[in-house]
């Protein structure tokens, strides 16, 4: 589709060798599982103690249901890839698993501030809407970066020999500037929607940085 030759991907292949190796991916999955288990502990604990009464708001119940489903799927992937033979057999699925777990790392912390029962932080439907826009922006950013990566490879940007194409071409530079403005505006709106509470805003700020780092990486 992109008419990319194998020699155009030399630097790209070396950069991703360790990231995509079957042994390396297992360490990544374990790390993500431990990280995701922290907020899930509070979610499950609240559900076991009070049932759905712990999450009276409709959007809280949706978040809990989605996070539980994603966490179960994450556990299944971890079990599957804990077997060395399956790990090597399912290398084609590995890229999908890595993207899924990266998404988990970037998003799983939001329940800390979106679900009032965990830390008691105030949250309303408008806040959830703004967070949804942040997630949508991150997904679009990742898609655009992926397309840019393949275009760069097409024009020899990842060749080991010869002049490498500039990473910060004008289109990507403007995209990054637009992304920055988009993030700042949404964070300001979130700050206003939570009545300028500083503590939860620190969570939103840090999680947004993590989210967009994974979107761009």
N, C-alpha and C positions, 0 to 999 in steps of 0.2 A: 504493500500500500504506500509506504514512504520511500521505496527504492533505496533502502539502507543496506550498504555492504558490511560484511562482518568486520573488515579492517577499520571501518569508521567507528566501531564500538570499542576499540582497544582500551582506552582509558576508563570508559564506563564499565567495562567488564571487570577490570582490576579493582576499581573502587567498590564494586558490589560483590566481589568474590566472597569475602568474609561475612558480609551482611546476609547473603543468601545461602551460605553453606548449611547442610543439614544439621551438623553439630552445633553451629552457632545459633541457628534458629531455635533450638531446644532451650538454650540458656535465655534467649529473648522471651520465649513463651513462659518460662518459669518466673522470670522477673516481672512480666506484665501481670501474671496471675496473682503474685504476692501483692503488687501495687493495687490491683482492682479489688482484692479481697478486703481491703481496709474499709472503704465506704459500703461495700456489700455486707459487711459484718453488722453495721448499724442498721441498714435497711432490713435485713433478715431478722435481727433481734427485735426491732420494733414490730415487725409483722407477727412474730411468734408470740409476743407479749399481748398485743392488742388487736391483732388481725388488721382488717382494712380500716378500723377506727383510728389507727395510728396515722393514717393518711387520708384525712377527710376531704381534701380538695381533689377535684377530678383530675387536674393535670398532675398531681402528685401520684395518683394511682396509675396513670399512664406511664409516668417516668419509672415507677417501681416495676411495673409489668415488663417494660422494655428492657430495663437493666437486668432483671432476673433472667429473661430470655437470652440476652447477650452473654450473661455470665455462665449460664448452663452450656451455651454453644462454645464458649471459651474453654470450659472444663473438658468438653468432648474433644476439641482440637488438641488440648494438652495431653489427654490420655492417648489419643491416636499417635501423636508424634513422640510419645515416650518409648515406643517400640522402634528400635533402630531399623529393622527391616521395612516397616511401614514408612518410616521417615524418608528412606531413599526411594521407595516405590512411588510415593506421593509428592515428588518434587515439583510436579506441575501445579499441584494445589497449593504449594508452599507460598507462592507469591500472594495468593488470595488470603491465606492465613496470616501472613505478615501484615498486610494492609488492614485486615480486620482487627488484629491485636494493637496495631498502631492507633486505630480509631478508638479502641478501648482506653488506651493510655491517655489520649487527648480529651476524652469526654467523660470518663467515669467519675471524675471528681466533682462534676457539677451538682449531683444530688446533695452534697454537703451544704450548698447554699440555696438550692431550689426546693428542698424538702424541709419544711419548718420543724418537723419532729426531731430531726437529727441534732441541730445546734440551736434551734429556736430563731433562726434568722428570718426576717420578714420577706415575703415574696408574693407577688401577685401575677395575674395572667399576663399583664403587659411585660413583666420581667422575663417570663418564659418565652414570650414572642420575640423579644430582643435576642435572647440566647439562641433561639431557633435560627434567627438571621445570621448570627455569628457562625453557627454550624454550617448553614447553607453557603455562606461566604467561603468557609474553609474548604468545603467540597468543591466549589467552583474553582478556587485557587489551585487545588491539587490537580484538577483536570487540565487547567490551562498550563500549569508547570509541566505536566506529563507531555502534553502536546508540544510544548516548547523544547523539551528534552529530545523528542524524536526528530523535530525539525533541525535541532542543532546537530544531531548525529547524521542526518541526511546531508548536511553541508560540511561534514568533516570536522565538527567541533570536538569529537572524542577520539580523533586519530592520535596514535602515539607518536607519529612522525609528522612533520610539517607544522605550519602555523595553525594554532587552535583558534576556532571562532570565538569571539568575545562573548562571555556569558551575559553580561549586562548590556544587551542590545536595547535599542530605544523602546521597543514595544514592551519588553519585560520590565524595564525601568519604570515606565509609566504605569504598568500594571501593579508593581510593588508600591508605588506612591498612592495609587488609588486604593489598594488594599489597606495601607496604613491609615488613610483618612477614614475609610469605612469602619475600621476597628475602633478608632478613637471616638467617632460619632456614636457608635453603638454602646461603647463603654460609658460614655457620658449619659446617654439615655438610661442605661441600666442603673447607674449611680443615682439618677433622679428618681427612678421608679422604686428603689429600695429606701427612699427617704434619706439619702446621703449618709447611710450607715457605713462607717469606714471598714470595720472588720470583714463583713462579707464581701466588700468591694475588693479587698486584697485577694480573696479567693478567686473572684471573677477575673481580676487582672492576671494573676499567675496562670490560671487555667487557659485563658485566652492566648497567652504567650506560648504555652505548651501546644495548644491546638494548632496554631498557625505555623509553629516550627515544624510539626509533623506534616502539615499541609504542603509546606514549601520543600521539605527534605525529600 
